[in-house]
Amino acid sequence: MTDTGQAFIAQARKLLLTDFFPKIERCLERLSDEQLWWRAHKDSNSIGNLLLHLSGNARQWIVCGVGGVPDRRERQKEFAAREGAGRAQLLGRLRETIDEADAVLGELDAAKLLERRQIQGHEVSLLEAIFHAVEHFSMHTGQIILITKMLTESDLRFYDFSTGVPLPAWHKAQSKAEG
């Protein structure tokens, strides 16, 4: 279980840090602060709401639930906001949460993945909590991508196909900066 558990934790960290978060960053590069708070209708969420929600959820499930930090989340406020912080502040807050979650996951002993915790009123294993948080992050990243495509009417060019193998565009940019 330890090797499998370590692989699971490593993949969760990789998805949050090097797949989902860069896609959100790329979306926000193309949007104005005003567009972050656009809603398709009164009962839908804006990208701003989704960013607040992703930060709240990852903090509750990983930083607090797995890491043991006291949970002070006020979930309804994430959805109630109709305007507020700009993209730099929202992205900074999300980045801070992802960094904290990554630190918790980096310190987690894979042998403890089956330990049970009470999170958001549910008794779950640490494995379930991490799986939930990563899946949840993926789903809302997809919503942010869709809303961004709708608002910008453009291809977000997440992948470079010039080598014949899809390479995430931000990896290519990193390679150029490092080289």
Contacts in CASP RR format, 6 or more apart in sequence:
PFRMAT RR
TARGET T0000
AUTHOR 0000-0000-0000
METHOD contacts of the structure
MODEL  1
MTDTGQAFIAQARKLLLTDFFPKIERCLERLSDEQLWWRAHKDSNSIGNL
LLHLSGNARQWIVCGVGGVPDRRERQKEFAAREGAGRAQLLGRLRETIDE
ADAVLGELDAAKLLERRQIQGHEVSLLEAIFHAVEHFSMHTGQIILITKM
LTESDLRFYDFSTGVPLPAWHKAQSKAEG
1 110 0 8 1.000
1 111 0 8 1.000
1 113 0 8 1.000
1 114 0 8 1.000
2 110 0 8 1.000
2 111 0 8 1.000
3 110 0 8 1.000
4 110 0 8 1.000
5 110 0 8 1.000
5 113 0 8 1.000
5 127 0 8 1.000
6 110 0 8 1.000
8 110 0 8 1.000
8 113 0 8 1.000
8 127 0 8 1.000
8 130 0 8 1.000
9 105 0 8 1.000
9 106 0 8 1.000
9 108 0 8 1.000
9 110 0 8 1.000
9 113 0 8 1.000
9 130 0 8 1.000
12 105 0 8 1.000
12 130 0 8 1.000
12 131 0 8 1.000
12 133 0 8 1.000
12 134 0 8 1.000
13 102 0 8 1.000
13 105 0 8 1.000
13 106 0 8 1.000
15 134 0 8 1.000
15 137 0 8 1.000
15 138 0 8 1.000
16 58 0 8 1.000
16 98 0 8 1.000
16 101 0 8 1.000
16 102 0 8 1.000
16 134 0 8 1.000
16 137 0 8 1.000
17 98 0 8 1.000
17 102 0 8 1.000
18 168 0 8 1.000
19 168 0 8 1.000
20 137 0 8 1.000
20 138 0 8 1.000
20 141 0 8 1.000
21 94 0 8 1.000
21 95 0 8 1.000
21 98 0 8 1.000
22 168 0 8 1.000
22 170 0 8 1.000
23 141 0 8 1.000
23 142 0 8 1.000
23 144 0 8 1.000
23 145 0 8 1.000
23 156 0 8 1.000
23 158 0 8 1.000
24 51 0 8 1.000
24 54 0 8 1.000
24 91 0 8 1.000
24 94 0 8 1.000
24 141 0 8 1.000
24 144 0 8 1.000
25 91 0 8 1.000
25 170 0 8 1.000
26 156 0 8 1.000
26 158 0 8 1.000
26 169 0 8 1.000
26 170 0 8 1.000
27 47 0 8 1.000
27 144 0 8 1.000
27 145 0 8 1.000
27 148 0 8 1.000
27 156 0 8 1.000
28 36 0 8 1.000
28 47 0 8 1.000
28 87 0 8 1.000
28 90 0 8 1.000
28 91 0 8 1.000
30 148 0 8 1.000
30 152 0 8 1.000
30 154 0 8 1.000
30 156 0 8 1.000
31 47 0 8 1.000
31 87 0 8 1.000
31 148 0 8 1.000
31 151 0 8 1.000
31 152 0 8 1.000
33 86 0 8 1.000
33 87 0 8 1.000
35 47 0 8 1.000
35 151 0 8 1.000
36 46 0 8 1.000
36 47 0 8 1.000
36 48 0 8 1.000
36 51 0 8 1.000
36 86 0 8 1.000
36 87 0 8 1.000
36 90 0 8 1.000
37 46 0 8 1.000
37 47 0 8 1.000
37 48 0 8 1.000
37 81 0 8 1.000
37 82 0 8 1.000
37 83 0 8 1.000
37 84 0 8 1.000
38 46 0 8 1.000
38 47 0 8 1.000
38 147 0 8 1.000
38 151 0 8 1.000
39 45 0 8 1.000
39 46 0 8 1.000
40 147 0 8 1.000
45 53 0 8 1.000
45 79 0 8 1.000
45 143 0 8 1.000
46 82 0 8 1.000
46 147 0 8 1.000
47 144 0 8 1.000
47 147 0 8 1.000
47 148 0 8 1.000
48 81 0 8 1.000
48 84 0 8 1.000
48 85 0 8 1.000
48 90 0 8 1.000
49 78 0 8 1.000
49 79 0 8 1.000
49 81 0 8 1.000
50 140 0 8 1.000
50 143 0 8 1.000
50 144 0 8 1.000
51 90 0 8 1.000
51 91 0 8 1.000
51 93 0 8 1.000
51 94 0 8 1.000
51 144 0 8 1.000
52 77 0 8 1.000
52 78 0 8 1.000
52 81 0 8 1.000
52 90 0 8 1.000
52 93 0 8 1.000
53 75 0 8 1.000
53 78 0 8 1.000
53 79 0 8 1.000
53 140 0 8 1.000
54 94 0 8 1.000
54 97 0 8 1.000
54 136 0 8 1.000
54 137 0 8 1.000
54 140 0 8 1.000
54 141 0 8 1.000
55 93 0 8 1.000
55 94 0 8 1.000
55 96 0 8 1.000
55 97 0 8 1.000
56 73 0 8 1.000
56 75 0 8 1.000
56 78 0 8 1.000
56 97 0 8 1.000
57 133 0 8 1.000
57 136 0 8 1.000
57 137 0 8 1.000
58 97 0 8 1.000
58 98 0 8 1.000
58 101 0 8 1.000
58 133 0 8 1.000
58 137 0 8 1.000
59 71 0 8 1.000
59 73 0 8 1.000
59 97 0 8 1.000
59 100 0 8 1.000
59 101 0 8 1.000
60 71 0 8 1.000
60 73 0 8 1.000
60 75 0 8 1.000
60 119 0 8 1.000
60 120 0 8 1.000
61 119 0 8 1.000
61 120 0 8 1.000
61 129 0 8 1.000
61 130 0 8 1.000
61 132 0 8 1.000
61 133 0 8 1.000
61 136 0 8 1.000
62 100 0 8 1.000
62 101 0 8 1.000
62 104 0 8 1.000
62 105 0 8 1.000
62 129 0 8 1.000
62 130 0 8 1.000
62 133 0 8 1.000
63 69 0 8 1.000
63 97 0 8 1.000
63 100 0 8 1.000
63 101 0 8 1.000
63 104 0 8 1.000
64 70 0 8 1.000
64 71 0 8 1.000
64 73 0 8 1.000
64 119 0 8 1.000
65 71 0 8 1.000
65 117 0 8 1.000
65 119 0 8 1.000
65 129 0 8 1.000
66 104 0 8 1.000
66 105 0 8 1.000
66 108 0 8 1.000
66 117 0 8 1.000
66 126 0 8 1.000
66 129 0 8 1.000
66 130 0 8 1.000
67 104 0 8 1.000
67 108 0 8 1.000
85 93 0 8 1.000
101 133 0 8 1.000
105 130 0 8 1.000
108 126 0 8 1.000
112 126 0 8 1.000
113 125 0 8 1.000
113 126 0 8 1.000
113 127 0 8 1.000
113 130 0 8 1.000
114 125 0 8 1.000
114 126 0 8 1.000
114 127 0 8 1.000
115 125 0 8 1.000
115 126 0 8 1.000
116 123 0 8 1.000
116 124 0 8 1.000
116 125 0 8 1.000
117 123 0 8 1.000
117 124 0 8 1.000
117 125 0 8 1.000
117 126 0 8 1.000
117 129 0 8 1.000
119 129 0 8 1.000
124 132 0 8 1.000
145 156 0 8 1.000
148 156 0 8 1.000
149 155 0 8 1.000
149 156 0 8 1.000
157 169 0 8 1.000
158 168 0 8 1.000
158 169 0 8 1.000
159 166 0 8 1.000
159 167 0 8 1.000
159 168 0 8 1.000
159 169 0 8 1.000
160 166 0 8 1.000
160 167 0 8 1.000
160 168 0 8 1.000
160 169 0 8 1.000
160 172 0 8 1.000
161 167 0 8 1.000
END
